[in-house]
Amino acid sequence: MNGNSNQQLQTSQGQEKSVEFVPFGADTKIKLTVKMVQTFLCVPTRAGHICSERDAMKFVMLCQAKALNPWESDCHLIGYDGKDGPTFSLVTAHQAFLKRAELNPEYDGMESGVIIRDSEGRISEREGDFYDESESVIGGWARVHFKSRKHPIYRRLRLETFRQSFGVWVKNPEGMIVKCSEADALRSAFPTKC
């Protein structure tokens, strides 16, 4: 957006412009405005910064383009404090990928789990995120099956590549790496829908 972004977001009566669209898999329109994003949907940075109007409008337009419903937690606008100031990123939720796969007539289920290293150094895959305390989780995997394709989409991810030092990653890195593996496999399986 250019320097006239405030004017572009306002109607002639001075009311904020809204964007309405039907999210993927829904029957009714939702409405988004910059103020709604800033007030209800934006996750502030740790320092408490809220997204700018430009960031909020970019989020609205991405939601519309990808048919994501932030009111149902399909996506989030998450703020981070950086050395050059606050930055905001659109994060598509795991559930959005699952919803899109479920509605695709080619989807025939998914398997997923953790990659573990046992006390003797052997590496194996295990379904789900359960493991013994004597084992180490080193990654996650997922396999998406299709009704009419011969080969499934299969993805393996290293835990250390994705591990974060905040939020659920601290308490449940095993579950999070499985979700990342599933999301990666689903994006690859249905690139035009996910």
Wavefront OBJ file of the C-alpha trace (Angstrom):
o trace
v 0.000 0.000 0.000
v 1.142 3.551 -0.571
v 1.087 6.542 1.801
v -2.673 6.939 1.285
v -3.463 3.671 3.062
v -5.747 5.386 5.586
v -7.832 6.850 2.776
v -8.011 3.492 1.005
v -9.379 1.826 4.129
v -12.168 4.357 4.649
v -15.458 4.723 2.828
v -16.756 8.100 1.705
v -18.803 8.429 4.921
v -15.664 7.974 7.051
v -16.600 4.425 8.072
v -14.017 1.717 7.909
v -14.040 -0.420 4.766
v -14.879 -4.060 5.300
v -14.013 -7.118 3.261
v -16.578 -9.901 3.019
v -16.004 -13.390 1.615
v -17.064 -16.998 2.063
v -14.278 -19.058 3.689
v -13.328 -22.474 2.348
v -15.864 -25.096 3.408
v -18.331 -22.539 4.789
v -21.824 -21.558 3.685
v -21.945 -17.969 4.909
v -19.841 -14.861 4.441
v -17.615 -13.455 7.114
v -16.611 -9.828 7.520
v -13.151 -8.482 8.331
v -11.944 -4.943 8.934
v -8.600 -3.518 9.975
v -10.029 -2.563 13.368
v -11.385 -6.098 13.925
v -7.954 -7.548 13.175
v -6.190 -5.087 15.466
v -8.708 -5.485 18.298
v -9.668 -9.171 18.216
v -7.390 -11.206 15.954
v -3.839 -9.876 16.179
v -1.587 -11.574 18.739
v 0.552 -8.717 20.114
v 4.313 -8.955 20.422
v 5.761 -9.714 23.864
v 6.365 -5.980 24.242
v 2.648 -5.382 23.565
v 2.852 -3.963 20.038
v -0.259 -4.331 17.853
v -0.043 -4.613 14.081
v -0.175 -1.536 11.879
v -3.115 -0.800 9.587
v -0.960 -1.981 6.684
v -0.203 -5.333 8.381
v -3.868 -5.752 9.326
v -5.051 -5.052 5.772
v -2.466 -7.469 4.372
v -3.823 -10.104 6.784
v -7.414 -9.385 5.655
v -6.470 -9.714 1.996
v -4.513 -12.954 2.595
v -7.497 -14.397 4.464
v -9.717 -13.495 1.530
v -7.268 -14.833 -1.087
v -6.778 -18.142 0.750
v -10.417 -18.325 1.955
v -9.291 -18.638 5.605
v -11.592 -17.881 8.527
v -9.674 -16.323 11.433
v -12.879 -16.315 13.518
v -12.674 -20.143 13.500
v -8.900 -20.065 14.114
v -7.979 -21.116 10.567
v -5.146 -18.595 10.748
v -3.498 -16.164 13.133
v -1.625 -12.871 12.864
v 1.225 -13.274 15.335
v 3.553 -10.505 16.412
v 7.256 -10.831 17.170
v 9.684 -8.298 18.606
v 12.655 -8.042 16.259
v 15.838 -6.001 16.310
v 14.296 -3.671 13.708
v 10.968 -3.389 15.532
v 7.816 -5.490 15.629
v 6.962 -7.830 12.771
v 3.734 -9.741 12.144
v 3.281 -13.051 10.370
v 0.230 -14.865 9.088
v 0.291 -18.425 10.399
v -2.104 -20.934 8.849
v -3.437 -23.276 11.518
v -3.048 -27.041 11.378
v -6.828 -27.428 11.478
v -7.192 -25.438 8.239
v -5.089 -28.025 6.393
v -7.116 -30.863 7.927
v -10.435 -29.230 6.968
v -9.319 -28.760 3.363
v -8.052 -32.325 3.069
v -11.267 -33.715 4.531
v -13.314 -31.904 1.895
v -11.126 -33.102 -0.980
v -12.677 -36.130 -2.734
v -9.193 -37.624 -3.316
v -8.229 -37.649 0.384
v -8.041 -41.179 1.801
v -6.619 -40.575 5.262
v -3.293 -39.809 6.874
v -0.792 -41.550 9.114
v 1.692 -39.627 11.237
v 4.025 -39.886 14.173
v 7.437 -39.277 15.667
v 10.900 -40.353 14.620
v 12.789 -41.654 17.642
v 16.340 -42.628 18.541
v 16.517 -45.372 21.150
v 19.186 -45.780 23.849
v 21.312 -47.856 21.459
v 21.205 -45.235 18.694
v 18.702 -46.996 16.434
v 16.279 -44.715 14.581
v 12.678 -45.725 13.932
v 9.269 -44.253 13.222
v 6.375 -44.579 15.614
v 2.739 -43.643 15.050
v 1.472 -40.855 17.303
v 3.658 -38.857 19.682
v 4.165 -41.405 22.481
v 7.697 -42.414 23.384
v 9.583 -43.864 26.347
v 11.818 -41.685 28.560
v 14.849 -43.735 27.448
v 14.211 -42.612 23.852
v 14.760 -39.261 22.137
v 12.373 -37.698 19.658
v 14.401 -36.389 16.726
v 11.659 -35.688 14.194
v 8.195 -36.254 12.840
v 6.691 -37.934 9.794
v 3.389 -37.982 7.931
v 1.927 -39.947 5.034
v -1.160 -38.712 3.120
v -3.112 -41.312 1.130
v -5.204 -40.764 -2.004
v -8.125 -42.677 -3.427
v -6.896 -42.736 -7.029
v -3.127 -42.174 -6.813
v -0.736 -45.082 -6.535
v 1.769 -43.453 -4.161
v 1.076 -41.455 -0.986
v 2.797 -38.176 -0.134
v 5.377 -38.828 2.584
v 7.272 -36.209 4.610
v 9.904 -36.423 7.375
v 11.000 -33.360 9.370
v 13.850 -32.856 11.840
v 12.707 -31.584 15.237
v 15.703 -29.270 15.672
v 14.900 -27.467 12.433
v 11.454 -26.455 13.715
v 11.825 -26.329 17.528
v 10.868 -23.018 19.110
v 11.637 -21.736 22.603
v 8.113 -20.520 23.395
v 4.498 -21.618 23.677
v 3.429 -25.216 23.158
v 6.856 -26.016 21.676
v 8.323 -25.867 25.189
v 5.780 -28.251 26.733
v 5.051 -30.567 23.803
v 7.706 -30.486 21.044
v 6.778 -34.061 20.080
v 3.183 -33.175 19.316
v 4.215 -30.006 17.501
v 6.693 -31.742 15.172
v 3.979 -34.267 14.264
v 1.616 -31.359 13.424
v 4.318 -29.702 11.312
v 4.897 -32.974 9.452
v 1.175 -33.350 8.815
v 0.864 -29.764 7.589
v 3.863 -30.185 5.274
v 2.479 -33.430 3.830
v -1.016 -31.957 3.372
v 0.354 -28.832 1.645
v 2.307 -31.078 -0.724
v -0.634 -33.418 -1.290
v -3.122 -30.657 -2.106
v -1.065 -27.613 -3.181
v -3.975 -25.801 -4.832
v -6.219 -26.196 -1.770
v -3.809 -25.921 1.189
l 1 2 3 4 5 6 7 8 9 10 11 12 13 14 15 16 17 18 19 20 21 22 23 24 25 26 27 28 29 30 31 32 33 34 35 36 37 38 39 40 41 42 43 44 45 46 47 48 49 50 51 52 53 54 55 56 57 58 59 60 61 62 63 64 65 66 67 68 69 70 71 72 73 74 75 76 77 78 79 80 81 82 83 84 85 86 87 88 89 90 91 92 93 94 95 96 97 98 99 100 101 102 103 104 105 106 107 108 109 110 111 112 113 114 115 116 117 118 119 120 121 122 123 124 125 126 127 128 129 130 131 132 133 134 135 136 137 138 139 140 141 142 143 144 145 146 147 148 149 150 151 152 153 154 155 156 157 158 159 160 161 162 163 164 165 166 167 168 169 170 171 172 173 174 175 176 177 178 179 180 181 182 183 184 185 186 187 188 189 190 191 192 193 194
